[in-house]
């Protein structure tokens, strides 16, 4: 099994820094544009096979990936299949582009019946494939929830509850997907195993630290090196409610996933269309074209969102004072996937709204203490921060002053994980709508 990253030549596309807030939004837009599947797919396509070409896939970018493949695949070569994406994440169809791949929509981040039915249909498409056939799997972030086919002993309701508990537990994406793979009949390499003996080529957009294809969407088409014992440890560490029959399957190893040595993966390949690092580099290039120094901390930042916000604030405050390793005027960029541990709600207090990006921004604003000359933006590159309608939020030097004027106490909003309502009141939500791609969190601090 081989892996490759497809990297097209990027055209120069400078964005003028009209004002700090608009400039940060331009950096976000540049990062998203670099992750559009049509940009890199031409260099990644396999040859047309002697037999059929069947397409399967899942993720927030699956609809756009399917359209890109339809546009690039020879019109006289058979092409059919099914992909599933999040509700409202199917891009408008270009005029004149014939639809050859069915796109269905389902729920994310908590799975629903539509995702279950789509997963069952994909497994049915695997039946009767031969060695002359080609399966192209289009995989992007979000596929873990969208591809839902519970293991024996689990119901859809069980999977929904487990997903909610994982999302609120503070577990990182590697831990969540390790458990998800072992509680599924389609993830963790099982979809590829069902396609045997057909050739399988996976085209993927990474949304995970390290770009490990076994973690992206819980690796439905790649072998899984994690174990039942590790999955069981995650259940115990975060106190996830799992039926006793399933616990028994984890203890015995009956729910083990296909491993790298399995012959069903022989000849399979994985090609990366886009990665978080590539998107950060695209944003950095825009900053440099505007005459700014650009620094990329990492595309693998993890940890509690509010705490990561504090660390970024310390770096920005030092740069604003002319101290530390970063020379202003500059942009400080980072990516990765932080976590939010949802705190228990006090009686009578409404449940908080907001996702990782908003909580990062709230922690950032508190730690910046109104530092002059520093602006910040954090947003999820899929356009949705958690389950709300915003991509993220914006922090300005007067965020705390304006909040005080409105009677808002940032610490109280942090206590109830309510970043959405905080930035909504300040009119500083970043709203992009679905972007039809997903390379995870994007963070940018502008220090002038």
C-alpha angles and dihedrals in degrees: 000000000000134000129203139170117225111215119183124195109269119226118227108258111168121193118206115233098234093164134346097258093046091045092054089050089052090054090052091049091051091052091050093046091055090056097054108123098226090064097066105019098088091068093048105051119118123224120275107267130228090245134036128322111220121185125207131165152133140210144087089286095044095101093051091043090053092051091048091052092048090052093049103037114094110267091225094053118088114252128172141145148106136272131179126215137172120285110278092009097106107109121228110273114249114244112268096013108129116219113237099154120062115230120201128181130225141165128290140220091008112043124237141191093277091059091047092052092047091052092050090051092050092053088051090053088060092064116105098010116152136203088262092060128090125214116198111196117199108202131177140152115299093043093111091071096033094053102059121164108147121222119249109290094031129098128203088254089055091051092048092052093045091050091052092049092049093049092053097039101078092242114151123240094261091054094045094050094045088061094040091054092055093048095053141080094206108035128071095051096311095117091055091046089054089053093058128158092025120095111256124206116183118203109192143179111211123229097163135087109264094017092251107173089208088065100041106099086346091293103274092178104033132071118266122227095185119099142223088247091058091048090051091051090054091051090053097041095054097029094238113182108240125167115257093242090058092046087054090052091052092047093049096042092239089129094053118141128231111279133220091260093059112118092222089078096055111127094009119133138197124207125188115223096182139000135192091248092056091052092049090050090051090053091046090054091054089052093049091050087056091055098258131128110246125206126184111203097188142308090224103064112150137167137081109336095229092049092049086051090056092052092050090049092054091052093048094047090052092050091048089055092049092252135117130033098307120083118209140261084057149131120230113203134188141165139183132099122292125188138231120212105206111227122220111266121238117239112278094013115121116243111264123253126213145072141237096293095050093047090049090053093048091050089046093051093050093049095045089061092206094306109189117240097022127113127172139194129186124179141156109249092225088065096244124095103205108311100327130100096253130084093214142297145278128235121202132183090259098046094111094043092052091045091053090050089056093046093249119150109205093201091056091052090049091050091059097036090244104144093136095063091043095056092036089061089051092047089236102122114128108227118185104148120226110333096197092233137069131206093153130240121010120194129179131176119193116204117189 
